[in-house]
């Protein structure tokens, strides 16, 4: 009996998540109603409220699930040195390419800023954590440089996803890696 309930609960949550993602492709989270989510999912409102308090909690659940999967995927690799940052960056782009549809939705203007902020933290953790720590730059300057690089990287990823991912993950990792390590002088 318990496994049947677990399957039903998982299915309901999956359908609600898919419905919200579908609606987010058309309009912003603030203009999506519970009624619309339920109609799209073919689920009644009481079932929705048994799982989530509102559309924002459902969105947060989608974002958290994505982020947990991304961290688990990147966590399988032990790229901690600057030399290996290119490989980690490529793994990040490969993951994003694999999850293109959900990335495009979560990075769109129709969601909240939470996902972008969390993405910035993950990018810092896996890509930039050891990049500048041995450079002798003071902590405050390091923080500014880090914010600049991470936010720029997130927007490069966002642009790549929105424009059809014409370059391969390896090419994008190379572009980002060269820019971060060589700045504008490394762009040809």
N, C-alpha and C positions, 0 to 999 in steps of 0.2 A: 504494500500500500504506500509506503514512504517513497519508494523509488518512482512510482507512478506520479505522486504529487510533485516530486522533484523535477521530473520530466515536464510536467504541465507548467510548473513555475518557470523553468528555464525557457520553455517555448513561449510563454506569455511575455516574458521579459525580452526575448529576442524579437518578437513581433512588434512590441512597443518601440524598441530601439530602431528597428528598420523603418517603422512608420515615421518616427520623428526625423530620422535622417532624410527620408524622402521629402518630408515637408520643409526641412531646412534648405533643400536645394532650390526651393521656390520663394521662401520668405524668412524673415528674421524670427529668432526664438521668442522675442517679445510679442510678436503678432500671432503666434501659434497658440491655439486653444487646446484644452484637454479634450473637448468635444471632437476637434479635428483629428487629433491623435487617435482617439478611440474609434472614430469612423474609418480611418485609414487602416487601422489594425483589426477592425471588425471585433472589437472588444468593448464591453460596457464600462461605464465610468467607475462603478464600484470595483471592478477588477483592476482598473488602472490605479485607483487609490489604495488598493491592497498592496501595491508594489512601490508606488512613488507618490510623493506629496504634491508634486507639480511638474511642469515641463522642464524647469530648470534642474530639478533633482535628476530627472531622466537624462538630460543632456550631460550632467556631471557624471552620471554612471557610465555613459558611453565614453566620455573623455578619459575617465579613470581606467576603464577596461583597456582602451587603446594604449594608454601610457604604460600600464602594467605590462602589457604584451611587448611594447617597444623596449622597455627597460630589461625585461627578461631576455629578449632576443639579443640586444646589445651586450647584456651581461655575460653571454656565453663566450664572448671574446675577451682576451686579456691584452688589449692595446693600451698601454699606459705611457709609452715613450713617444716623443714627438715624431720619431721615424715611423711609428705605427699609426699616427693620427690619420694619415691618408687612408689606410685600410679601414679604420673605424668610420671615417666619413663616408667611404664607399658603402659600407654595411648599412649605415643610416639611410643613404639614398636608395639602396636596394629594398630596404624595408618599406620605405615610403612609396616606391614604385609598385611594390606588391599590394599595398593597401591604398592605392591611388584614390578610389572612390570615396572612402571615408575620410582620407586626408584632405581632399578637395573640399568636402563639406565642413569638416572641423576647422579648417583654416580660412573659411569664407567669412565674409562680413556678417553673415546671418547668425553666427554664434556669439558667445561672449569672449572676453579677453582671457579667461582662465586657461584655456588650452594653449594659447600663445605663450603665456607666462610660464606654464609648466613645460612647454617645449623649449623655452629658453633655458630653464634649469637643467633639463636633460642634456641639451646641447653642451652646456657648460660642463656638466659632470663627465660626459663621455668623450667630448672632443677637445675642450680647452683646459681641462683641469690641470694638466701638467705643462701646458704650453709655455707659460711665461714665468712660472714660479722661481726659476733659477736665474732670471735675467737681472736681478738687482733693482728692479723697479719697486718704488714704495707701494704699499698696499692700496692707498686711495687711488693712485694713478692706475694701478693694475685693475681695480674695480671698474673704472671708466673705460679702459681699453676692452675689458671683458664684455661689458654691456654693449659696447659698440660692435664688437665682432659677433657676439651671439645674436643680437637683434638683426644685424645685417645678414647673417647666415640663415636665420629663420625666414626672412623675407626673400632671400634667394630661393630657398626651398619652396616657399609659397608660390612664387612666380613660376618656377619650373613646373609645379603641379598644375597651376592654372593654365599654362600655355602648352599643355599636351605632352610634356616630358620628352621633347625631341632629342635631347642628348641622353646618353646612357648614364646610369649611376656612376660608373667609373669616370666618365668625362666630367660630370658635375663635381664629383669629389676632387678631381684634379684642379678644376677652375677655382673652387673654394679654397683648397689647400694652398695653391699658388698665391692667391690674393692675400690670404691670411699671413703667409710666411714672407711674401715679397712686396705686399702692398700694391699700389698703382704702378710702381716701377716694374713689377713682374707681369703686368698685363701686356699682351702683344696682339 
